[in-house]
Amino acid sequence: MVSKTIKINLKADAEARPVAVLVQKASLFESSVFIQADEKKINAKSIMGMMSLGLEQDKEVIVCADGVDEALAVEELAGYLQKAQ
């Protein structure tokens, strides 16, 4: 398992689009991918789960993955969350 702690950079008016893109990106990986914020650990491939997480600007989260492409999944998703438009 690989994990990385990051701060989210989302535009305040971005609404649901960045979350939908995140789920699409996570679904491209074979590994199990999760985003953890506070006490919630949510499957990053679940749109409903990710919407319930309440991602917001400057929130600290942990991106983690477990599987054959775990390192790439964590880097890609962490990079996206740090630069989402």
PyMOL Python script that loads the backbone (N, CA, C, O; Angstrom):
from pymol import cmd

cmd.read_pdbstr("""\
ATOM      1  N   MET A   1       0.848  -1.181   0.000  1.00  0.00           N
ATOM      2  CA  MET A   1       0.000   0.000   0.000  1.00  0.00           C
ATOM      3  C   MET A   1       0.890   1.241   0.000  1.00  0.00           C
ATOM      4  O   MET A   1       1.900   1.312   0.701  1.00  0.00           O
ATOM      5  N   VAL A   2       0.481   2.209  -0.808  1.00  0.00           N
ATOM      6  CA  VAL A   2       1.186   3.481  -0.916  1.00  0.00           C
ATOM      7  C   VAL A   2       0.209   4.578  -0.528  1.00  0.00           C
ATOM      8  O   VAL A   2      -0.967   4.513  -0.887  1.00  0.00           O
ATOM      9  N   SER A   3       0.683   5.596   0.208  1.00  0.00           N
ATOM     10  CA  SER A   3      -0.195   6.711   0.573  1.00  0.00           C
ATOM     11  C   SER A   3       0.584   8.018   0.559  1.00  0.00           C
ATOM     12  O   SER A   3       1.809   8.043   0.672  1.00  0.00           O
ATOM     13  N   LYS A   4      -0.171   9.101   0.416  1.00  0.00           N
ATOM     14  CA  LYS A   4       0.429  10.432   0.378  1.00  0.00           C
ATOM     15  C   LYS A   4      -0.560  11.424   0.973  1.00  0.00           C
ATOM     16  O   LYS A   4      -1.739  11.417   0.622  1.00  0.00           O
ATOM     17  N   THR A   5      -0.079  12.279   1.876  1.00  0.00           N
ATOM     18  CA  THR A   5      -0.910  13.320   2.476  1.00  0.00           C
ATOM     19  C   THR A   5      -0.721  14.605   1.675  1.00  0.00           C
ATOM     20  O   THR A   5       0.403  15.033   1.415  1.00  0.00           O
ATOM     21  N   ILE A   6      -1.841  15.208   1.290  1.00  0.00           N
ATOM     22  CA  ILE A   6      -1.792  16.426   0.475  1.00  0.00           C
ATOM     23  C   ILE A   6      -2.834  17.425   0.959  1.00  0.00           C
ATOM     24  O   ILE A   6      -3.717  17.090   1.748  1.00  0.00           O
ATOM     25  N   LYS A   7      -2.716  18.663   0.472  1.00  0.00           N
ATOM     26  CA  LYS A   7      -3.760  19.670   0.658  1.00  0.00           C
ATOM     27  C   LYS A   7      -4.447  19.857  -0.679  1.00  0.00           C
ATOM     28  O   LYS A   7      -3.790  19.976  -1.713  1.00  0.00           O
ATOM     29  N   ILE A   8      -5.767  19.882  -0.656  1.00  0.00           N
ATOM     30  CA  ILE A   8      -6.551  20.012  -1.876  1.00  0.00           C
ATOM     31  C   ILE A   8      -6.525  21.448  -2.379  1.00  0.00           C
ATOM     32  O   ILE A   8      -6.560  22.400  -1.599  1.00  0.00           O
ATOM     33  N   ASN A   9      -6.464  21.584  -3.693  1.00  0.00           N
ATOM     34  CA  ASN A   9      -6.548  22.890  -4.333  1.00  0.00           C
ATOM     35  C   ASN A   9      -7.718  22.839  -5.312  1.00  0.00           C
ATOM     36  O   ASN A   9      -7.532  22.515  -6.485  1.00  0.00           O
ATOM     37  N   LEU A  10      -8.903  23.152  -4.844  1.00  0.00           N
ATOM     38  CA  LEU A  10     -10.114  23.174  -5.668  1.00  0.00           C
ATOM     39  C   LEU A  10     -10.656  24.587  -5.721  1.00  0.00           C
ATOM     40  O   LEU A  10     -10.669  25.293  -4.712  1.00  0.00           O
ATOM     41  N   LYS A  11     -11.103  25.002  -6.896  1.00  0.00           N
ATOM     42  CA  LYS A  11     -11.742  26.306  -7.004  1.00  0.00           C
ATOM     43  C   LYS A  11     -13.037  26.285  -6.203  1.00  0.00           C
ATOM     44  O   LYS A  11     -13.746  25.279  -6.195  1.00  0.00           O
ATOM     45  N   ALA A  12     -13.343  27.368  -5.544  1.00  0.00           N
ATOM     46  CA  ALA A  12     -14.530  27.448  -4.691  1.00  0.00           C
ATOM     47  C   ALA A  12     -15.822  27.235  -5.461  1.00  0.00           C
ATOM     48  O   ALA A  12     -16.787  26.706  -4.909  1.00  0.00           O
ATOM     49  N   ASP A  13     -15.860  27.639  -6.734  1.00  0.00           N
ATOM     50  CA  ASP A  13     -17.085  27.509  -7.514  1.00  0.00           C
ATOM     51  C   ASP A  13     -17.086  26.274  -8.416  1.00  0.00           C
ATOM     52  O   ASP A  13     -17.898  26.179  -9.337  1.00  0.00           O
ATOM     53  N   ALA A  14     -16.192  25.344  -8.159  1.00  0.00           N
ATOM     54  CA  ALA A  14     -16.032  24.194  -9.041  1.00  0.00           C
ATOM     55  C   ALA A  14     -17.183  23.191  -8.938  1.00  0.00           C
ATOM     56  O   ALA A  14     -17.418  22.438  -9.883  1.00  0.00           O
ATOM     57  N   GLU A  15     -17.894  23.163  -7.834  1.00  0.00           N
ATOM     58  CA  GLU A  15     -19.006  22.252  -7.584  1.00  0.00           C
ATOM     59  C   GLU A  15     -18.584  20.797  -7.749  1.00  0.00           C
ATOM     60  O   GLU A  15     -17.545  20.400  -7.221  1.00  0.00           O
ATOM     61  N   ALA A  16     -19.363  19.992  -8.469  1.00  0.00           N
ATOM     62  CA  ALA A  16     -19.143  18.541  -8.522  1.00  0.00           C
ATOM     63  C   ALA A  16     -18.174  18.098  -9.614  1.00  0.00           C
ATOM     64  O   ALA A  16     -17.707  16.959  -9.579  1.00  0.00           O
ATOM     65  N   ARG A  17     -17.860  18.945 -10.571  1.00  0.00           N
ATOM     66  CA  ARG A  17     -17.043  18.516 -11.697  1.00  0.00           C
ATOM     67  C   ARG A  17     -15.694  17.922 -11.278  1.00  0.00           C
ATOM     68  O   ARG A  17     -15.354  16.841 -11.762  1.00  0.00           O
ATOM     69  N   PRO A  18     -14.907  18.563 -10.409  1.00  0.00           N
ATOM     70  CA  PRO A  18     -13.620  17.972 -10.037  1.00  0.00           C
ATOM     71  C   PRO A  18     -13.762  16.595  -9.386  1.00  0.00           C
ATOM     72  O   PRO A  18     -12.900  15.735  -9.570  1.00  0.00           O
ATOM     73  N   VAL A  19     -14.828  16.381  -8.637  1.00  0.00           N
ATOM     74  CA  VAL A  19     -15.040  15.073  -8.007  1.00  0.00           C
ATOM     75  C   VAL A  19     -15.342  14.028  -9.077  1.00  0.00           C
ATOM     76  O   VAL A  19     -14.836  12.909  -9.006  1.00  0.00           O
ATOM     77  N   ALA A  20     -16.158  14.377 -10.063  1.00  0.00           N
ATOM     78  CA  ALA A  20     -16.480  13.449 -11.150  1.00  0.00           C
ATOM     79  C   ALA A  20     -15.222  13.084 -11.932  1.00  0.00           C
ATOM     80  O   ALA A  20     -15.026  11.921 -12.285  1.00  0.00           O
ATOM     81  N   VAL A  21     -14.373  14.069 -12.201  1.00  0.00           N
ATOM     82  CA  VAL A  21     -13.123  13.809 -12.914  1.00  0.00           C
ATOM     83  C   VAL A  21     -12.206  12.925 -12.071  1.00  0.00           C
ATOM     84  O   VAL A  21     -11.555  12.024 -12.600  1.00  0.00           O
ATOM     85  N   LEU A  22     -12.154  13.176 -10.772  1.00  0.00           N
ATOM     86  CA  LEU A  22     -11.350  12.353  -9.878  1.00  0.00           C
ATOM     87  C   LEU A  22     -11.797  10.889  -9.941  1.00  0.00           C
ATOM     88  O   LEU A  22     -10.962   9.989 -10.029  1.00  0.00           O
ATOM     89  N   VAL A  23     -13.100  10.652  -9.895  1.00  0.00           N
ATOM     90  CA  VAL A  23     -13.635   9.291  -9.955  1.00  0.00           C
ATOM     91  C   VAL A  23     -13.281   8.640 -11.287  1.00  0.00           C
ATOM     92  O   VAL A  23     -12.920   7.463 -11.322  1.00  0.00           O
ATOM     93  N   GLN A  24     -13.377   9.384 -12.375  1.00  0.00           N
ATOM     94  CA  GLN A  24     -13.000   8.856 -13.692  1.00  0.00           C
ATOM     95  C   GLN A  24     -11.532   8.475 -13.717  1.00  0.00           C
ATOM     96  O   GLN A  24     -11.174   7.410 -14.222  1.00  0.00           O
ATOM     97  N   LYS A  25     -10.687   9.326 -13.183  1.00  0.00           N
ATOM     98  CA  LYS A  25      -9.250   9.045 -13.150  1.00  0.00           C
ATOM     99  C   LYS A  25      -8.954   7.822 -12.279  1.00  0.00           C
ATOM    100  O   LYS A  25      -8.162   6.962 -12.664  1.00  0.00           O
ATOM    101  N   ALA A  26      -9.587   7.743 -11.111  1.00  0.00           N
ATOM    102  CA  ALA A  26      -9.363   6.612 -10.203  1.00  0.00           C
ATOM    103  C   ALA A  26      -9.788   5.299 -10.843  1.00  0.00           C
ATOM    104  O   ALA A  26      -9.161   4.264 -10.622  1.00  0.00           O
ATOM    105  N   SER A  27     -10.854   5.341 -11.636  1.00  0.00           N
ATOM    106  CA  SER A  27     -11.382   4.134 -12.273  1.00  0.00           C
ATOM    107  C   SER A  27     -10.451   3.572 -13.339  1.00  0.00           C
ATOM    108  O   SER A  27     -10.614   2.426 -13.757  1.00  0.00           O
ATOM    109  N   LEU A  28      -9.493   4.348 -13.776  1.00  0.00           N
ATOM    110  CA  LEU A  28      -8.541   3.880 -14.783  1.00  0.00           C
ATOM    111  C   LEU A  28      -7.487   2.941 -14.192  1.00  0.00           C
ATOM    112  O   LEU A  28      -6.785   2.247 -14.927  1.00  0.00           O
ATOM    113  N   PHE A  29      -7.382   2.923 -12.872  1.00  0.00           N
ATOM    114  CA  PHE A  29      -6.360   2.104 -12.220  1.00  0.00           C
ATOM    115  C   PHE A  29      -6.934   0.777 -11.753  1.00  0.00           C
ATOM    116  O   PHE A  29      -8.095   0.678 -11.355  1.00  0.00           O
ATOM    117  N   GLU A  30      -6.086  -0.234 -11.816  1.00  0.00           N
ATOM    118  CA  GLU A  30      -6.479  -1.565 -11.356  1.00  0.00           C
ATOM    119  C   GLU A  30      -6.490  -1.643  -9.828  1.00  0.00           C
ATOM    120  O   GLU A  30      -7.258  -2.409  -9.246  1.00  0.00           O
ATOM    121  N   SER A  31      -5.648  -0.857  -9.194  1.00  0.00           N
ATOM    122  CA  SER A  31      -5.525  -0.859  -7.735  1.00  0.00           C
ATOM    123  C   SER A  31      -6.798  -0.351  -7.060  1.00  0.00           C
ATOM    124  O   SER A  31      -7.586   0.375  -7.665  1.00  0.00           O
ATOM    125  N   SER A  32      -6.985  -0.735  -5.822  1.00  0.00           N
ATOM    126  CA  SER A  32      -8.023  -0.146  -4.972  1.00  0.00           C
ATOM    127  C   SER A  32      -7.491   1.213  -4.549  1.00  0.00           C
ATOM    128  O   SER A  32      -6.354   1.325  -4.091  1.00  0.00           O
ATOM    129  N   VAL A  33      -8.316   2.251  -4.702  1.00  0.00           N
ATOM    130  CA  VAL A  33      -7.877   3.616  -4.418  1.00  0.00           C
ATOM    131  C   VAL A  33      -8.850   4.263  -3.436  1.00  0.00           C
ATOM    132  O   VAL A  33     -10.066   4.169  -3.603  1.00  0.00           O
ATOM    133  N   PHE A  34      -8.307   4.920  -2.414  1.00  0.00           N
ATOM    134  CA  PHE A  34      -9.137   5.545  -1.380  1.00  0.00           C
ATOM    135  C   PHE A  34      -8.660   6.965  -1.096  1.00  0.00           C
ATOM    136  O   PHE A  34      -7.477   7.282  -1.219  1.00  0.00           O
ATOM    137  N   ILE A  35      -9.617   7.812  -0.712  1.00  0.00           N
ATOM    138  CA  ILE A  35      -9.314   9.153  -0.227  1.00  0.00           C
ATOM    139  C   ILE A  35      -9.806   9.188   1.215  1.00  0.00           C
ATOM    140  O   ILE A  35     -10.957   8.853   1.494  1.00  0.00           O
ATOM    141  N   GLN A  36      -8.931   9.595   2.125  1.00  0.00           N
ATOM    142  CA  GLN A  36      -9.288   9.663   3.537  1.00  0.00           C
ATOM    143  C   GLN A  36      -9.245  11.109   4.002  1.00  0.00           C
ATOM    144  O   GLN A  36      -8.245  11.806   3.826  1.00  0.00           O
ATOM    145  N   ALA A  37     -10.350  11.547   4.599  1.00  0.00           N
ATOM    146  CA  ALA A  37     -10.436  12.893   5.176  1.00  0.00           C
ATOM    147  C   ALA A  37     -11.137  12.765   6.511  1.00  0.00           C
ATOM    148  O   ALA A  37     -12.206  12.163   6.611  1.00  0.00           O
ATOM    149  N   ASP A  38     -10.538  13.328   7.521  1.00  0.00           N
ATOM    150  CA  ASP A  38     -11.051  13.201   8.887  1.00  0.00           C
ATOM    151  C   ASP A  38     -11.138  11.712   9.225  1.00  0.00           C
ATOM    152  O   ASP A  38     -10.140  11.002   9.105  1.00  0.00           O
ATOM    153  N   GLU A  39     -12.290  11.233   9.637  1.00  0.00           N
ATOM    154  CA  GLU A  39     -12.421   9.808   9.969  1.00  0.00           C
ATOM    155  C   GLU A  39     -13.019   8.995   8.825  1.00  0.00           C
ATOM    156  O   GLU A  39     -13.240   7.793   8.975  1.00  0.00           O
ATOM    157  N   LYS A  40     -13.282   9.624   7.698  1.00  0.00           N
ATOM    158  CA  LYS A  40     -13.891   8.920   6.558  1.00  0.00           C
ATOM    159  C   LYS A  40     -12.820   8.445   5.588  1.00  0.00           C
ATOM    160  O   LYS A  40     -11.915   9.195   5.223  1.00  0.00           O
ATOM    161  N   LYS A  41     -12.938   7.182   5.176  1.00  0.00           N
ATOM    162  CA  LYS A  41     -12.067   6.617   4.138  1.00  0.00           C
ATOM    163  C   LYS A  41     -12.996   6.101   3.045  1.00  0.00           C
ATOM    164  O   LYS A  41     -13.739   5.141   3.251  1.00  0.00           O
ATOM    165  N   ILE A  42     -12.948   6.751   1.873  1.00  0.00           N
ATOM    166  CA  ILE A  42     -13.915   6.497   0.816  1.00  0.00           C
ATOM    167  C   ILE A  42     -13.222   5.934  -0.425  1.00  0.00           C
ATOM    168  O   ILE A  42     -12.122   6.352  -0.784  1.00  0.00           O
ATOM    169  N   ASN A  43     -13.889   4.980  -1.068  1.00  0.00           N
ATOM    170  CA  ASN A  43     -13.427   4.428  -2.330  1.00  0.00           C
ATOM    171  C   ASN A  43     -13.448   5.546  -3.372  1.00  0.00           C
ATOM    172  O   ASN A  43     -14.505   6.115  -3.643  1.00  0.00           O
ATOM    173  N   ALA A  44     -12.303   5.864  -3.952  1.00  0.00           N
ATOM    174  CA  ALA A  44     -12.205   6.966  -4.914  1.00  0.00           C
ATOM    175  C   ALA A  44     -12.892   6.651  -6.235  1.00  0.00           C
ATOM    176  O   ALA A  44     -13.035   7.533  -7.082  1.00  0.00           O
ATOM    177  N   LYS A  45     -13.317   5.414  -6.422  1.00  0.00           N
ATOM    178  CA  LYS A  45     -14.013   5.027  -7.659  1.00  0.00           C
ATOM    179  C   LYS A  45     -15.523   5.140  -7.505  1.00  0.00           C
ATOM    180  O   LYS A  45     -16.261   4.836  -8.442  1.00  0.00           O
ATOM    181  N   SER A  46     -15.990   5.570  -6.348  1.00  0.00           N
ATOM    182  CA  SER A  46     -17.424   5.700  -6.058  1.00  0.00           C
ATOM    183  C   SER A  46     -17.841   7.168  -6.094  1.00  0.00           C
ATOM    184  O   SER A  46     -17.434   7.951  -5.235  1.00  0.00           O
ATOM    185  N   ILE A  47     -18.644   7.540  -7.075  1.00  0.00           N
ATOM    186  CA  ILE A  47     -19.064   8.931  -7.204  1.00  0.00           C
ATOM    187  C   ILE A  47     -19.887   9.373  -5.999  1.00  0.00           C
ATOM    188  O   ILE A  47     -19.693  10.478  -5.493  1.00  0.00           O
ATOM    189  N   MET A  48     -20.786   8.540  -5.541  1.00  0.00           N
ATOM    190  CA  MET A  48     -21.619   8.911  -4.389  1.00  0.00           C
ATOM    191  C   MET A  48     -20.768   9.030  -3.118  1.00  0.00           C
ATOM    192  O   MET A  48     -20.959   9.946  -2.319  1.00  0.00           O
ATOM    193  N   GLY A  49     -19.849   8.114  -2.947  1.00  0.00           N
ATOM    194  CA  GLY A  49     -18.963   8.181  -1.785  1.00  0.00           C
ATOM    195  C   GLY A  49     -18.112   9.430  -1.798  1.00  0.00           C
ATOM    196  O   GLY A  49     -17.966  10.104  -0.779  1.00  0.00           O
ATOM    197  N   MET A  50     -17.552   9.738  -2.951  1.00  0.00           N
ATOM    198  CA  MET A  50     -16.690  10.909  -3.061  1.00  0.00           C
ATOM    199  C   MET A  50     -17.477  12.204  -2.872  1.00  0.00           C
ATOM    200  O   MET A  50     -16.958  13.158  -2.294  1.00  0.00           O
ATOM    201  N   MET A  51     -18.707  12.251  -3.346  1.00  0.00           N
ATOM    202  CA  MET A  51     -19.538  13.443  -3.154  1.00  0.00           C
ATOM    203  C   MET A  51     -19.816  13.654  -1.664  1.00  0.00           C
ATOM    204  O   MET A  51     -19.928  14.792  -1.207  1.00  0.00           O
ATOM    205  N   SER A  52     -19.926  12.563  -0.911  1.00  0.00           N
ATOM    206  CA  SER A  52     -20.227  12.674   0.521  1.00  0.00           C
ATOM    207  C   SER A  52     -19.013  13.109   1.348  1.00  0.00           C
ATOM    208  O   SER A  52     -19.151  13.471   2.517  1.00  0.00           O
ATOM    209  N   LEU A  53     -17.841  13.071   0.743  1.00  0.00           N
ATOM    210  CA  LEU A  53     -16.617  13.380   1.483  1.00  0.00           C
ATOM    211  C   LEU A  53     -16.462  14.879   1.766  1.00  0.00           C
ATOM    212  O   LEU A  53     -15.785  15.262   2.720  1.00  0.00           O
ATOM    213  N   GLY A  54     -17.078  15.711   0.954  1.00  0.00           N
ATOM    214  CA  GLY A  54     -17.019  17.154   1.196  1.00  0.00           C
ATOM    215  C   GLY A  54     -15.639  17.746   0.978  1.00  0.00           C
ATOM    216  O   GLY A  54     -15.128  18.469   1.833  1.00  0.00           O
ATOM    217  N   LEU A  55     -15.037  17.446  -0.157  1.00  0.00           N
ATOM    218  CA  LEU A  55     -13.717  17.984  -0.464  1.00  0.00           C
ATOM    219  C   LEU A  55     -13.802  19.492  -0.660  1.00  0.00           C
ATOM    220  O   LEU A  55     -14.694  19.984  -1.351  1.00  0.00           O
ATOM    221  N   GLU A  56     -12.881  20.216  -0.056  1.00  0.00           N
ATOM    222  CA  GLU A  56     -12.893  21.673  -0.170  1.00  0.00           C
ATOM    223  C   GLU A  56     -11.469  22.211  -0.185  1.00  0.00           C
ATOM    224  O   GLU A  56     -10.523  21.512   0.176  1.00  0.00           O
ATOM    225  N   GLN A  57     -11.336  23.444  -0.601  1.00  0.00           N
ATOM    226  CA  GLN A  57     -10.044  24.108  -0.709  1.00  0.00           C
ATOM    227  C   GLN A  57      -9.241  23.991   0.590  1.00  0.00           C
ATOM    228  O   GLN A  57      -9.766  24.225   1.678  1.00  0.00           O
ATOM    229  N   ASP A  58      -7.984  23.632   0.461  1.00  0.00           N
ATOM    230  CA  ASP A  58      -7.019  23.547   1.563  1.00  0.00           C
ATOM    231  C   ASP A  58      -7.295  22.443   2.584  1.00  0.00           C
ATOM    232  O   ASP A  58      -6.641  22.393   3.625  1.00  0.00           O
ATOM    233  N   LYS A  59      -8.243  21.567   2.306  1.00  0.00           N
ATOM    234  CA  LYS A  59      -8.494  20.435   3.205  1.00  0.00           C
ATOM    235  C   LYS A  59      -7.359  19.421   3.047  1.00  0.00           C
ATOM    236  O   LYS A  59      -6.930  19.130   1.930  1.00  0.00           O
ATOM    237  N   GLU A  60      -6.883  18.893   4.155  1.00  0.00           N
ATOM    238  CA  GLU A  60      -5.828  17.894   4.121  1.00  0.00           C
ATOM    239  C   GLU A  60      -6.453  16.512   4.009  1.00  0.00           C
ATOM    240  O   GLU A  60      -7.325  16.150   4.799  1.00  0.00           O
ATOM    241  N   VAL A  61      -6.003  15.739   3.022  1.00  0.00           N
ATOM    242  CA  VAL A  61      -6.507  14.391   2.803  1.00  0.00           C
ATOM    243  C   VAL A  61      -5.334  13.442   2.582  1.00  0.00           C
ATOM    244  O   VAL A  61      -4.208  13.857   2.308  1.00  0.00           O
ATOM    245  N   ILE A  62      -5.639  12.160   2.711  1.00  0.00           N
ATOM    246  CA  ILE A  62      -4.653  11.117   2.408  1.00  0.00           C
ATOM    247  C   ILE A  62      -5.163  10.358   1.196  1.00  0.00           C
ATOM    248  O   ILE A  62      -6.287   9.856   1.190  1.00  0.00           O
ATOM    249  N   VAL A  63      -4.328  10.280   0.172  1.00  0.00           N
ATOM    250  CA  VAL A  63      -4.634   9.485  -1.015  1.00  0.00           C
ATOM    251  C   VAL A  63      -3.862   8.187  -0.845  1.00  0.00           C
ATOM    252  O   VAL A  63      -2.644   8.207  -0.664  1.00  0.00           O
ATOM    253  N   CYS A  64      -4.570   7.043  -0.902  1.00  0.00           N
ATOM    254  CA  CYS A  64      -3.871   5.772  -0.760  1.00  0.00           C
ATOM    255  C   CYS A  64      -4.384   4.766  -1.789  1.00  0.00           C
ATOM    256  O   CYS A  64      -5.531   4.833  -2.231  1.00  0.00           O
ATOM    257  N   ALA A  65      -3.512   3.839  -2.155  1.00  0.00           N
ATOM    258  CA  ALA A  65      -3.860   2.819  -3.144  1.00  0.00           C
ATOM    259  C   ALA A  65      -3.152   1.523  -2.783  1.00  0.00           C
ATOM    260  O   ALA A  65      -2.092   1.520  -2.157  1.00  0.00           O
ATOM    261  N   ASP A  66      -3.768   0.427  -3.195  1.00  0.00           N
ATOM    262  CA  ASP A  66      -3.211  -0.899  -2.944  1.00  0.00           C
ATOM    263  C   ASP A  66      -3.443  -1.748  -4.177  1.00  0.00           C
ATOM    264  O   ASP A  66      -4.587  -1.997  -4.558  1.00  0.00           O
ATOM    265  N   GLY A  67      -2.362  -2.195  -4.806  1.00  0.00           N
ATOM    266  CA  GLY A  67      -2.484  -3.027  -5.994  1.00  0.00           C
ATOM    267  C   GLY A  67      -1.281  -2.876  -6.904  1.00  0.00           C
ATOM    268  O   GLY A  67      -0.270  -2.285  -6.528  1.00  0.00           O
ATOM    269  N   VAL A  68      -1.404  -3.420  -8.108  1.00  0.00           N
ATOM    270  CA  VAL A  68      -0.272  -3.482  -9.028  1.00  0.00           C
ATOM    271  C   VAL A  68       0.210  -2.117  -9.509  1.00  0.00           C
ATOM    272  O   VAL A  68       1.398  -1.949  -9.783  1.00  0.00           O
ATOM    273  N   ASP A  69      -0.687  -1.142  -9.616  1.00  0.00           N
ATOM    274  CA  ASP A  69      -0.298   0.190 -10.082  1.00  0.00           C
ATOM    275  C   ASP A  69      -0.504   1.254  -8.998  1.00  0.00           C
ATOM    276  O   ASP A  69      -0.825   2.404  -9.298  1.00  0.00           O
ATOM    277  N   GLU A  70      -0.315   0.856  -7.741  1.00  0.00           N
ATOM    278  CA  GLU A  70      -0.611   1.726  -6.604  1.00  0.00           C
ATOM    279  C   GLU A  70       0.200   3.020  -6.591  1.00  0.00           C
ATOM    280  O   GLU A  70      -0.353   4.088  -6.326  1.00  0.00           O
ATOM    281  N   ALA A  71       1.483   2.943  -6.869  1.00  0.00           N
ATOM    282  CA  ALA A  71       2.328   4.151  -6.824  1.00  0.00           C
ATOM    283  C   ALA A  71       1.881   5.166  -7.878  1.00  0.00           C
ATOM    284  O   ALA A  71       1.789   6.360  -7.593  1.00  0.00           O
ATOM    285  N   LEU A  72       1.608   4.698  -9.069  1.00  0.00           N
ATOM    286  CA  LEU A  72       1.163   5.585 -10.142  1.00  0.00           C
ATOM    287  C   LEU A  72      -0.205   6.176  -9.815  1.00  0.00           C
ATOM    288  O   LEU A  72      -0.446   7.357 -10.063  1.00  0.00           O
ATOM    289  N   ALA A  73      -1.095   5.365  -9.263  1.00  0.00           N
ATOM    290  CA  ALA A  73      -2.432   5.842  -8.899  1.00  0.00           C
ATOM    291  C   ALA A  73      -2.348   6.968  -7.870  1.00  0.00           C
ATOM    292  O   ALA A  73      -3.016   7.992  -8.015  1.00  0.00           O
ATOM    293  N   VAL A  74      -1.542   6.787  -6.846  1.00  0.00           N
ATOM    294  CA  VAL A  74      -1.406   7.810  -5.800  1.00  0.00           C
ATOM    295  C   VAL A  74      -0.816   9.088  -6.387  1.00  0.00           C
ATOM    296  O   VAL A  74      -1.312  10.179  -6.108  1.00  0.00           O
ATOM    297  N   GLU A  75       0.222   8.970  -7.187  1.00  0.00           N
ATOM    298  CA  GLU A  75       0.846  10.162  -7.771  1.00  0.00           C
ATOM    299  C   GLU A  75      -0.111  10.916  -8.684  1.00  0.00           C
ATOM    300  O   GLU A  75      -0.204  12.142  -8.613  1.00  0.00           O
ATOM    301  N   GLU A  76      -0.825  10.187  -9.542  1.00  0.00           N
ATOM    302  CA  GLU A  76      -1.762  10.817 -10.484  1.00  0.00           C
ATOM    303  C   GLU A  76      -2.899  11.529  -9.747  1.00  0.00           C
ATOM    304  O   GLU A  76      -3.204  12.686 -10.037  1.00  0.00           O
ATOM    305  N   LEU A  77      -3.519  10.836  -8.798  1.00  0.00           N
ATOM    306  CA  LEU A  77      -4.668  11.407  -8.103  1.00  0.00           C
ATOM    307  C   LEU A  77      -4.260  12.533  -7.153  1.00  0.00           C
ATOM    308  O   LEU A  77      -4.961  13.539  -7.045  1.00  0.00           O
ATOM    309  N   ALA A  78      -3.146  12.370  -6.476  1.00  0.00           N
ATOM    310  CA  ALA A  78      -2.669  13.445  -5.603  1.00  0.00           C
ATOM    311  C   ALA A  78      -2.334  14.678  -6.448  1.00  0.00           C
ATOM    312  O   ALA A  78      -2.664  15.804  -6.076  1.00  0.00           O
ATOM    313  N   GLY A  79      -1.683  14.455  -7.572  1.00  0.00           N
ATOM    314  CA  GLY A  79      -1.353  15.564  -8.460  1.00  0.00           C
ATOM    315  C   GLY A  79      -2.594  16.268  -8.964  1.00  0.00           C
ATOM    316  O   GLY A  79      -2.629  17.496  -9.034  1.00  0.00           O
ATOM    317  N   TYR A  80      -3.611  15.503  -9.315  1.00  0.00           N
ATOM    318  CA  TYR A  80      -4.864  16.101  -9.787  1.00  0.00           C
ATOM    319  C   TYR A  80      -5.528  16.944  -8.686  1.00  0.00           C
ATOM    320  O   TYR A  80      -5.953  18.070  -8.942  1.00  0.00           O
ATOM    321  N   LEU A  81      -5.615  16.409  -7.486  1.00  0.00           N
ATOM    322  CA  LEU A  81      -6.258  17.127  -6.387  1.00  0.00           C
ATOM    323  C   LEU A  81      -5.502  18.396  -5.997  1.00  0.00           C
ATOM    324  O   LEU A  81      -6.094  19.339  -5.470  1.00  0.00           O
ATOM    325  N   GLN A  82      -4.224  18.418  -6.251  1.00  0.00           N
ATOM    326  CA  GLN A  82      -3.434  19.600  -5.922  1.00  0.00           C
ATOM    327  C   GLN A  82      -3.500  20.671  -7.013  1.00  0.00           C
ATOM    328  O   GLN A  82      -3.077  21.808  -6.804  1.00  0.00           O
ATOM    329  N   LYS A  83      -4.041  20.292  -8.192  1.00  0.00           N
ATOM    330  CA  LYS A  83      -4.091  21.227  -9.316  1.00  0.00           C
ATOM    331  C   LYS A  83      -5.467  21.299  -9.964  1.00  0.00           C
ATOM    332  O   LYS A  83      -5.596  21.861 -11.052  1.00  0.00           O
ATOM    333  N   ALA A  84      -6.493  20.751  -9.331  1.00  0.00           N
ATOM    334  CA  ALA A  84      -7.825  20.680  -9.945  1.00  0.00           C
ATOM    335  C   ALA A  84      -8.379  22.063 -10.261  1.00  0.00           C
ATOM    336  O   ALA A  84      -8.211  23.009  -9.492  1.00  0.00           O
ATOM    337  N   GLN A  85      -9.030  22.156 -11.385  1.00  0.00           N
ATOM    338  CA  GLN A  85      -9.629  23.414 -11.814  1.00  0.00           C
ATOM    339  C   GLN A  85     -11.129  23.302 -11.824  1.00  0.00           C
ATOM    340  O   GLN A  85     -11.818  24.265 -12.159  1.00  0.00           O
TER     341      GLN A  85
END
""", "prot")
cmd.dss("prot")
cmd.show_as("cartoon", "prot")
cmd.util.cbc("prot")
cmd.orient("prot")
